[in-house]
């Protein structure tokens, strides 16, 4: 009886399960599908994803990681075309570079009842430099059109084994089926990290294997008289391979929603990190075991802690800017501002110095490691308790488990009066303890000179504050002529400096008209955009015709005018991931409206106070009328920047009440 071949088994499997996931076996049924059966709103879907990562040994290269990728993606409409582009990060600049090979990619369409194939050509493959050590290889599939299917496979080779990059099982589109196999020799012990709420069934097993290698024995040297090259002998070592297998089906999409931060932090995924090595006849060598061990390893690097022991090449400059200053806080601010002026960030993130602190100081530029390690050096020179703080930016994710690769940025921290003040000299519009929003990502790790370390909260302790005063008058044509004066502090001020700095008055005016729809500004004046330690002050005038409505003898006014929220940002009934406001904030509005001649107030909205959670948020609405004027005072406060999913329903109801209240109208009656 003949043995059943692998190909036959695959064909039988396809018949049983209705789909053939071999490359090139796209069916008419898949191409005819017009919408995802379980998620009709999906723009695309991953029909099948397979990843096989395995560590192999060769005499020339030692241990290397090979990853084989295969994906089949259905594109339902034009909004799904982004899934026709695939990006592969590639590390370069080390002793050996990572590389991609065996790329094969095809777009399938159904034309006149026939499946047509369009193969990816060289004109669709691109290489881009993203940073000093990372490039990307990117390809865009040909002939993308609604209803098509794209399919690709490739191999990825890496000599770097410390971390196996995150493997996602959940996307912003549905994933019908996905499989992962990761295999490593017993001498390299990896720790599996998982995240997300979707359940993953992880299977582990061991299987016997061999490593073959060739060595030369019997070789010797006899100087000038010659010698023997010996003979080549092949040997093999028995070992066990550890295999992890994960299979998932029908993984629902997790899409971006209002205030999502980096939603990848909450999608189902796994990663593998090398924990320790145990080679035959050698002691165990720990790679990652604890945060303390990770941080000590980082600090011991020549490009990190080594840069904090360099000669004081800036003594005269720092002595000059601190001349006559004795207050520690003023010293800190002066040094921070000097570092911002002296060096310009080259756009590359990193916890390690690329150019070296001395060269970066001399040349006036460098990566984030060069600049902020320089800042730590200068602060220490001034006698301040300064240390580097490593962190992961929001778009890089949250380092939940001990890892060296989870951090991609370093800033400076100074302990003063029992508090840690944080500074990032790469941001020229930043201030002390005012980090850019992209850095407000859980905690950073402060590393001291002795190599010990501890967590430091990156979340701001004070509210971003808006104080706005509005004076309006209803003219004879029943238009609202309005003067607005606002002050913005904290992250509100930082956001305005980022969005409005460098723009002329017309561009600034247009930016505010876009922010507040339905108004046309006459003029605008903005102050303190260049001074991060003062509130940004904004003044503008406008006329608003749609703020007043006449019906017979009655006039209806929207007292919050352009400042009223038009709709709640929270639409979905449920939420799988936290709401992330970024920072606590407080908005205060005081609005005074002068009524037109011949009209009195008939009805006013009721005063109201609404709260959310245990002091997580509140909204106050107070309104009164005296002497032919109406005055409205509101205060909206969010005290907790992170709202967990279990509190989402309450937050949604709170916002619904706020929006409703802000849009209530004052009714005037003609005398």
C-alpha positions in Angstrom: 0.0 0.0 0.0 1.4 3.4 -1.0 2.1 6.0 1.6 -0.1 9.0 1.6 2.0 12.0 0.4 2.0 15.4 2.1 0.4 17.0 -0.9 -2.5 14.5 -0.7 -3.0 15.3 3.0 -3.1 19.0 2.3 -5.7 18.5 -0.4 -7.8 16.3 2.0 -7.5 19.0 4.6 -8.7 21.6 2.2 -11.7 19.5 1.3 -12.6 19.0 5.0 -12.3 22.6 6.0 -13.5 24.3 2.9 -10.4 26.5 2.2 -7.0 25.7 0.8 -4.4 27.7 2.5 -1.5 26.7 0.2 0.1 29.5 -1.7 -1.7 30.2 -5.0 -4.8 28.2 -4.1 -7.2 31.2 -3.9 -10.8 30.2 -4.6 -13.6 31.9 -6.6 -15.7 31.8 -3.4 -13.1 33.9 -1.5 -12.9 36.4 -4.4 -16.7 36.6 -4.6 -17.2 37.5 -1.0 -18.4 41.1 -0.8 -18.4 41.6 3.0 -17.0 39.8 6.0 -19.7 37.4 7.3 -19.1 38.3 10.9 -18.0 42.0 10.5 -19.8 43.7 7.6 -18.1 47.0 8.4 -14.6 45.6 7.9 -12.6 47.1 5.0 -10.4 44.0 4.8 -9.8 40.7 6.6 -6.8 38.4 7.2 -8.0 35.1 5.7 -4.9 33.2 6.8 -1.6 34.1 8.5 1.2 31.7 9.2 4.5 32.3 10.9 7.2 29.7 11.5 10.3 31.0 13.4 13.1 28.6 14.2 16.7 29.0 15.4 19.3 27.0 13.5 23.0 26.4 13.8 25.7 26.6 11.1 29.5 26.4 11.5 30.0 29.7 9.8 27.2 31.8 11.3 26.5 30.1 14.6 22.9 30.4 15.8 20.6 32.4 13.5 16.8 33.1 13.5 14.9 32.2 10.4 11.3 33.4 10.1 9.0 32.3 7.4 5.9 34.4 6.8 2.8 33.7 4.7 -0.4 35.8 4.6 -3.6 35.9 2.6 -5.7 39.1 2.9 -9.1 39.9 1.5 -9.7 43.5 0.5 -13.4 44.5 0.4 -13.2 48.2 -0.5 -10.9 51.1 -1.3 -10.5 51.9 2.4 -8.8 48.5 2.7 -6.1 49.2 0.2 -3.6 50.0 3.0 -3.5 46.3 3.6 -2.0 45.9 0.2 1.3 47.4 1.5 3.5 45.4 3.9 6.5 46.9 5.8 9.3 44.8 7.2 11.7 46.5 9.7 15.3 45.5 9.2 18.2 46.1 11.7 21.4 47.3 10.1 24.7 48.6 11.2 25.7 45.7 13.5 28.3 43.0 12.9 25.8 41.4 10.7 22.6 42.8 9.1 19.2 41.2 9.0 17.9 40.5 5.5 14.8 39.4 3.6 14.7 36.8 0.9 12.5 34.6 -1.2 9.8 37.2 -1.5 6.8 36.1 -3.6 3.6 38.1 -3.8 0.5 38.0 -6.0 -2.8 39.9 -6.3 -5.8 37.9 -7.4 -8.9 39.3 -9.0 -12.0 37.8 -10.5 -12.6 39.1 -14.0 -15.4 37.7 -16.2 -15.6 34.6 -14.0 -11.9 33.9 -14.3 -9.2 34.2 -11.6 -6.5 36.6 -12.8 -3.0 36.8 -11.1 -0.8 39.9 -11.0 2.7 39.2 -9.6 4.7 41.7 -7.6 7.5 43.2 -9.6 10.7 45.0 -8.6 8.9 48.4 -9.2 6.7 47.6 -6.2 9.5 46.9 -3.8 11.2 49.8 -1.8 13.9 50.3 0.8 13.8 53.2 3.2 16.1 54.4 5.9 14.1 55.1 9.1 16.9 55.6 11.6 20.6 55.0 11.9 20.1 51.3 12.8 16.8 50.5 11.2 15.7 50.4 7.6 12.4 49.1 6.2 11.8 46.9 3.2 8.3 47.7 1.9 6.3 46.3 -0.9 3.0 47.5 -2.4 0.8 44.9 -4.2 -0.1 45.5 -7.9 -3.6 46.1 -9.3 -5.4 46.6 -6.0 -9.2 46.8 -6.4 -12.2 46.2 -4.3 -12.8 42.4 -3.9 -9.3 41.4 -4.6 -7.1 39.1 -2.5 -3.4 39.7 -1.9 -1.1 36.9 -0.9 2.6 37.0 0.0 5.4 34.9 1.5 9.0 35.6 2.4 11.9 34.5 4.7 13.5 36.8 7.2 17.0 36.1 8.6 18.4 37.6 11.8 21.6 36.9 13.8 20.0 38.6 16.8 18.3 36.2 19.1 17.7 38.3 22.3 14.1 39.1 21.3 11.7 37.6 18.8 9.6 40.5 17.6 5.9 40.8 18.7 3.6 38.4 16.8 0.1 39.8 16.6 -3.1 37.7 16.4 -5.5 40.6 16.5 -5.7 43.6 14.1 -8.1 46.5 13.3 -9.6 44.0 10.8 -10.9 40.5 11.5 -8.4 37.6 11.5 -10.1 34.4 10.3 -7.3 32.0 11.0 -3.7 32.4 12.2 -1.0 30.0 13.2 2.4 30.5 14.9 5.2 28.0 15.5 8.4 29.0 17.4 11.2 26.5 17.8 14.5 26.9 19.7 17.2 24.6 21.0 17.2 23.7 24.7 20.4 25.7 25.2 18.6 29.0 24.5 15.8 29.4 27.0 13.1 31.9 26.0 10.4 33.5 28.1 7.0 33.9 26.4 5.1 37.2 27.0 1.5 37.6 26.0 -0.9 40.5 26.0 -4.5 41.3 25.0 -7.8 40.0 26.1 -8.5 37.4 23.4 -7.7 33.9 24.8 -4.7 32.1 23.3 -4.3 28.4 23.5 -0.5 27.9 23.7 0.9 24.4 23.2 4.4 23.5 24.2 6.3 20.3 23.4 9.9 19.0 23.1 11.3 17.0 20.3 14.7 15.4 19.7 17.2 17.0 17.2 20.8 17.1 16.3 23.4 19.8 15.6 26.0 18.9 13.0 29.3 20.7 12.8 32.8 20.1 11.2 36.1 20.6 13.0 39.8 20.0 12.0 41.7 17.6 14.2 45.4 16.6 14.3 46.6 20.0 12.9 50.0 21.3 14.0 52.6 23.8 13.0 56.3 23.1 12.3 57.4 26.6 11.7 59.4 27.1 8.5 59.7 23.3 8.1 56.0 22.9 7.4 53.4 21.0 9.4 50.1 19.2 9.1 46.6 20.7 8.4 45.1 17.7 10.0 41.8 16.2 8.9 38.2 17.4 8.8 35.8 15.5 11.0 32.1 15.8 11.1 30.4 15.5 14.5 26.9 15.8 15.8 25.4 16.6 19.2 22.0 15.4 20.3 19.7 18.0 21.9 16.0 18.8 22.5 14.2 21.5 20.7 11.4 23.5 22.5 8.4 24.2 20.3 5.6 26.7 21.0 2.4 26.4 18.9 -0.5 28.8 18.8 -3.6 28.6 16.6 -6.5 31.0 16.6 -9.7 31.4 14.6 -12.3 34.1 14.3 -10.4 36.8 16.1 -12.6 40.0 16.1 -11.2 43.3 15.0 -10.1 45.8 17.6 -10.4 49.2 16.1 -9.1 52.7 17.0 -11.7 54.7 19.1 -11.6 58.1 20.7 -8.7 58.5 23.1 -7.2 55.1 22.3 -3.5 55.9 22.7 -1.5 53.0 21.2 -4.2 50.4 20.7 -1.5 47.8 19.9 -0.9 47.6 23.6 -4.3 45.8 24.0 -4.5 43.6 20.9 -3.8 39.9 21.3 -0.1 39.2 20.7 2.9 37.3 22.0 6.7 37.9 22.0 9.6 35.8 23.0 12.7 37.1 24.9 15.9 35.2 25.6 16.0 34.6 29.4 19.2 32.7 29.8 21.6 30.3 28.0 22.8 26.9 29.2 25.3 25.4 26.8 26.9 22.0 27.5 29.7 22.1 30.1 29.2 25.8 30.6 27.5 27.8 33.5 24.1 29.4 33.0 24.3 32.9 31.6 21.4 35.1 32.5 20.2 37.6 29.8 17.0 39.0 31.3 15.8 38.2 34.8 14.7 41.3 36.6 14.3 45.0 36.0 17.3 45.7 38.2 19.5 43.3 36.1 18.2 44.8 32.8 19.0 48.3 33.9 22.4 47.4 35.3 23.3 45.9 31.9 22.2 49.0 30.2 24.1 51.3 32.5 27.3 49.2 32.2 27.2 49.9 28.4 30.0 52.2 27.1 27.3 54.0 25.1 25.2 54.7 28.2 26.9 54.7 31.6 30.2 55.2 29.9 29.0 58.5 28.5 28.3 59.7 32.0 31.9 59.3 33.1 33.5 61.3 30.4 35.6 64.4 30.9 33.9 67.7 31.7 34.2 69.3 28.3 31.5 71.9 29.1 32.8 73.3 32.4 33.4 76.9 31.3 30.0 77.1 29.5 28.1 75.8 32.5 30.0 78.0 34.9 29.1 81.0 32.8 25.3 80.4 32.6 25.2 79.6 36.4 27.2 82.6 37.5 25.6 84.2 40.5 22.9 81.5 40.8 22.5 79.6 44.0 18.9 78.3 43.8 18.8 74.6 42.7 15.6 75.0 40.7 16.9 78.0 38.8 20.2 76.1 38.1 18.1 73.2 36.7 16.0 75.4 34.4 19.1 77.4 33.1 21.0 74.2 32.3 17.9 72.6 30.6 17.3 75.7 28.5 21.0 75.8 27.6 21.0 72.2 26.5 17.9 72.8 24.3 19.7 75.8 22.6 23.1 74.1 22.3 22.0 70.8 20.7 19.5 69.9 18.0 17.9 66.5 17.8 18.6 64.7 14.6 15.3 62.8 14.7 16.7 59.5 15.9 15.4 57.9 19.1 17.6 55.7 21.3 18.6 55.1 24.9 22.3 54.8 23.8 24.5 57.6 22.5 25.2 57.3 18.8 27.8 60.1 18.3 29.0 60.2 21.9 28.2 63.0 24.3 31.4 64.9 23.6 31.0 64.9 19.8 27.3 65.8 20.1 28.1 68.7 22.4 30.8 69.9 20.0 28.8 69.5 16.8 25.5 70.7 18.3 23.4 67.7 17.3 22.8 64.0 18.1 20.2 61.4 18.8 18.1 61.4 22.0 20.8 59.5 23.9 23.5 61.9 22.9 21.5 64.9 23.9 19.8 63.8 27.1 22.9 61.9 28.5 24.7 65.2 27.9 22.0 67.0 29.9 22.4 64.5 32.8 26.2 65.2 32.7 25.7 68.9 32.9 23.1 68.7 35.7 25.5 66.5 37.8 28.3 68.9 37.2 26.1 71.6 38.8 25.7 69.4 41.9 22.2 68.3 41.2 20.9 64.7 41.9 20.4 63.9 38.2 20.0 60.5 36.5 18.9 59.2 33.1 15.3 57.9 32.8 14.7 55.3 30.1 11.2 55.0 28.7 9.1 53.6 25.8 7.2 56.1 23.7 3.5 55.6 23.2 3.9 54.3 19.6 6.6 51.8 20.8 4.2 50.1 23.4 4.5 49.5 27.1 7.4 47.4 28.4 5.5 45.2 30.8 8.2 42.5 31.3 11.9 42.9 32.0 13.5 43.7 28.7 16.3 45.8 27.2 14.5 46.2 23.9 11.3 47.6 25.3 12.8 51.1 25.8 13.5 53.5 22.9 14.1 56.9 24.5 16.0 58.4 27.4 15.3 61.7 29.3 16.8 63.3 32.4 15.4 63.2 35.9 16.4 65.3 38.9 15.4 64.6 42.4 14.5 67.9 44.1 12.6 68.4 47.3 11.5 64.8 47.2 10.1 65.0 43.7 11.5 63.8 40.4 11.5 66.5 37.8 11.7 65.2 34.2 13.3 66.9 31.2 13.6 66.1 27.5 16.1 68.4 25.7 15.2 67.1 22.3 12.0 69.1 22.5 12.8 72.7 22.1 9.3 73.9 23.1 9.1 71.7 26.2 9.6 72.8 29.8 10.7 71.2 33.0 8.2 68.5 34.0 6.3 69.0 30.8 7.0 66.1 28.4 5.5 65.8 24.9 2.3 63.7 24.9 3.9 60.9 23.0 6.2 60.3 26.0 3.4 60.0 28.6 3.4 56.2 28.5 2.9 54.6 32.0 6.3 54.7 33.8 10.0 55.3 33.0 12.9 53.6 34.7 15.4 55.9 36.5 18.9 54.4 36.6 21.3 55.7 39.3 25.1 55.9 39.2 25.5 52.7 41.2 23.4 50.8 38.7 20.3 50.5 40.9 17.0 51.6 39.4 13.4 52.4 40.1 10.1 53.3 38.4 9.2 56.9 37.9 5.7 57.9 36.8 5.6 59.7 33.5 2.0 60.9 34.0 1.7 64.6 34.8 0.5 65.4 38.3 -1.1 68.8 37.4 -4.0 69.5 35.1 -3.7 71.0 31.7 -5.8 74.1 32.2 -8.0 76.3 29.8 -9.5 79.5 31.2 -11.7 81.2 28.7 -13.8 84.4 29.0 -16.4 85.3 26.4 -18.2 88.6 26.0 -20.9 88.6 23.4 -23.6 91.0 22.3 -26.7 90.3 20.2 -27.0 93.1 17.6 -30.0 94.4 15.8 -29.6 91.7 13.1 -29.6 89.1 15.8 -26.0 88.1 15.2 -23.6 87.3 18.1 -20.7 89.7 18.1 -18.1 88.0 20.3 -14.8 88.7 22.0 -12.9 85.7 23.4 -9.9 85.7 25.7 -8.2 82.3 26.6 -5.2 81.1 28.6 -3.7 77.6 28.1 -1.3 76.0 30.5 0.5 72.7 30.8 -0.1 70.3 27.9 -2.7 72.6 26.4 -0.1 75.2 26.1 2.4 72.7 24.7 -0.1 71.6 22.1 -0.7 75.1 21.0 3.0 75.8 20.7 3.4 72.7 18.6 0.4 73.4 16.3 0.7 77.2 16.0 4.4 78.0 16.4 6.0 79.2 13.2 2.7 80.1 11.5 1.7 83.6 10.4 -1.5 85.3 11.7 -3.6 84.1 8.8 -2.6 80.5 9.3 -3.3 80.8 13.0 -6.7 82.3 12.3 -7.6 79.5 9.9 -6.5 76.9 12.5 -9.0 78.2 15.0 -11.8 78.5 12.5 -11.2 74.8 11.7 -11.2 73.9 15.3 -14.5 75.7 16.0 -16.8 75.2 13.0 -19.4 77.8 12.3 -17.4 80.9 13.2 -15.5 83.4 11.1 -12.8 85.2 12.9 -12.1 88.8 12.3 -8.6 88.9 14.0 -6.5 86.8 16.3 -3.6 87.6 18.7 -1.5 84.9 20.3 1.2 85.5 23.0 3.9 83.5 24.7 4.3 80.9 22.0 8.0 81.1 22.5 8.0 81.0 26.3 7.1 77.5 27.6 7.0 78.8 31.2 4.1 81.2 30.6 0.5 80.5 29.6 -0.3 80.7 26.0 -2.7 83.6 25.6 -5.2 83.7 22.7 -7.5 86.6 21.9 -9.9 86.6 18.9 -13.1 88.3 17.8 -15.8 86.8 15.6 -19.5 87.1 14.5 -21.7 84.1 14.8 -25.0 84.2 12.9 -26.2 80.7 13.6 -26.0 81.1 17.4 -29.3 82.9 17.6 -32.7 81.6 16.2 -35.9 83.6 15.9 -39.3 82.0 15.9 -42.1 84.5 16.0 -41.8 86.6 19.2 -39.2 84.3 20.7 -35.4 84.1 20.4 -33.5 81.0 21.1 -29.8 81.3 22.1 -27.1 78.7 22.5 -25.2 80.3 25.4 -22.0 78.2 25.0 -21.9 79.1 21.3 -18.9 77.6 19.6 -17.6 76.1 22.8 -20.4 73.6 23.2 -19.6 70.0 22.3 -21.7 68.9 19.3 -21.5 65.2 20.0 -20.0 62.7 22.4 -16.7 61.1 21.2 -17.8 57.8 22.7 -20.1 56.0 20.3 -19.6 52.3 20.8 -21.7 50.4 23.4 -18.7 48.5 24.8 -15.0 49.1 24.9 -12.3 46.5 25.0 -9.4 48.8 25.9 -8.9 51.8 28.2 -9.8 55.3 27.4 -6.6 57.3 27.5 -6.9 61.1 27.8 -3.2 61.5 28.0 -3.2 63.8 31.0 -5.6 65.3 33.5 -7.3 68.4 32.2 -9.7 71.2 33.3 -11.7 73.5 31.0 -13.3 76.6 32.6 -15.6 78.9 30.6 -17.3 82.2 31.7 -19.6 83.6 29.1 -21.5 86.9 29.3 -24.1 87.7 26.7 -25.8 91.1 26.4 -29.4 90.7 25.3 -31.0 92.8 22.5 -33.2 95.7 23.3 -36.9 94.8 23.8 -36.4 91.2 25.0 -36.5 89.5 28.4 -35.5 86.1 29.5 -38.4 83.6 29.4 -36.6 80.4 30.4 -33.1 79.5 31.4 -31.6 76.0 31.5 -31.4 74.6 35.0 -28.1 74.6 36.9 -26.5 71.2 37.2 -23.5 69.3 38.6 -22.6 65.9 37.2 -19.9 63.5 38.4 -18.2 60.5 37.1 -16.6 57.6 39.1 -14.8 58.1 42.3 -13.6 61.7 41.7 -12.6 60.8 38.2 -14.5 63.6 36.5 -17.1 66.3 37.0 -19.0 68.9 35.1 -20.6 72.1 36.6 -23.1 74.3 34.8 -24.3 77.5 36.4 -26.4 80.1 34.6 -28.1 83.4 35.7 -29.6 86.5 34.2 -29.4 90.1 35.6 -29.5 93.6 34.1 -30.3 92.5 30.6 -27.4 90.1 30.5 -26.9 86.3 30.8 -23.9 84.8 32.5 -22.9 81.1 32.1 -20.1 79.5 34.0 -19.0 75.9 33.2 -16.2 73.7 34.5 -15.3 70.3 33.0 -12.7 68.3 34.9 -11.1 64.9 34.1 -8.8 63.9 37.0 -7.8 60.5 35.9 -6.1 60.3 32.5 -6.8 56.5 32.2 -10.3 55.1 32.3 -10.5 51.3 32.4 -13.0 49.4 30.2 -15.2 48.4 33.2 -15.9 52.2 33.8 -16.5 52.9 30.1 -20.3 52.7 30.4 -20.3 55.3 33.2 -18.0 57.6 31.2 -20.2 57.3 28.1 -23.3 58.3 30.1 -21.4 61.2 31.7 -20.4 62.6 28.4 -23.9 62.2 27.0 -25.3 64.3 29.8 -22.6 66.9 29.4 -23.2 67.3 25.6 -26.9 67.5 26.2 -26.5 70.2 28.9 -24.0 72.2 26.8 -26.5 72.4 24.0 -29.6 73.5 26.0 -30.9 76.9 24.9 -32.0 80.2 26.6 -35.4 81.4 25.4 -36.1 85.1 25.1 -39.5 86.7 24.7 -40.3 90.0 23.1 -41.6 92.5 25.5 
